[in-house]
Amino acid sequence: MSLPSLFISHGAPDLVLTDLPARRFLLGLGHAFPRPRAICVASAHYEGPEPRLTSAAAPQTIHDFGGFDPALYQLRYPAPGEPALAARVVAQLAAAGFQASADARWGFDHGTWCPLRLMYPEADIPTIAVSVSGQRDARWHLELGRALSFFRAEGVLVIGSGALTHNLHEAAPPAGNTQAPPGVHKFADWMGARLAAQDEAALLDYRARAPEARHQHPSTEHLMPLFVALGAAGDAWRAERLHSSVSYRCLRMDAFRFDA
């Protein structure tokens, strides 16, 4: 069973509690394809200069945010880890030239547990997370994803969890604020068009070519999971946009499916 890979805009942590279009979309997404044997999430909130793989058997739920509803801090996502899969991914990445390592300390940050709590609320699918790097470019993350593509044929769902736009200086509550500045749509729509056209060269050069690129991503870690998911589809890929909406004024909550 070969699964697609996914890019999900995970939004703010309160997405799990707030009735928004993106929340309703994620509640149904887990039923859109066969149940995975395991899940591997590249989360924008798990960073390092080289790839790290969570290897704990029972990863902790990390509440890596502040200022939200106290109820959020009571939530847990007790999905099991899978140390054996993490070790195999480390070996696969090492074979591809990455200095990968296992990480038994990190758990599930909100880039991992918030969307998974909506997609798979039973928390019974073994899950590992792989770090991204704000110091590395889109091509590095594309190749990271391609090294992960091997596992899709084993029923591992590879998810890139980030944000299609992420300039928090433009954020404005409430969570359902959809009045996005024009630049949000200019950048997101350019990315969507290049994905639909399978224009990999333009996507890899998005920083120079995409309108509003540096403004919508002052730092790059929230877009890099998209390239991991894209790479995980393999050398020949096609993209399908599954969802688009706006939250907190500045966040385009787009999601994409990638298939070989």
Secondary structure, DSSP 8 states (H G I E B T S, - for coil): ----EEEEE---GGGGTS--HHHHHHHHHTTSS---SEEEEEEEEEE-SS-EEE--SS--B-----SS-GGGGG--------HHHHHHHHHHHHHTT---EEESS--B-HHHHHHHHHH-TT--S-EEEEEE-TTS-HHHHHHHHHHHGGGGGGTEEEEEEE-S---GGG--SSTT-----HHHHHHHHHHHHHHHTT-HHHHHTHHHHSTTHHHH-SSSTTTHHHHHHHHHT-SS-EEEEEE--EETTTEE--EEEEE-
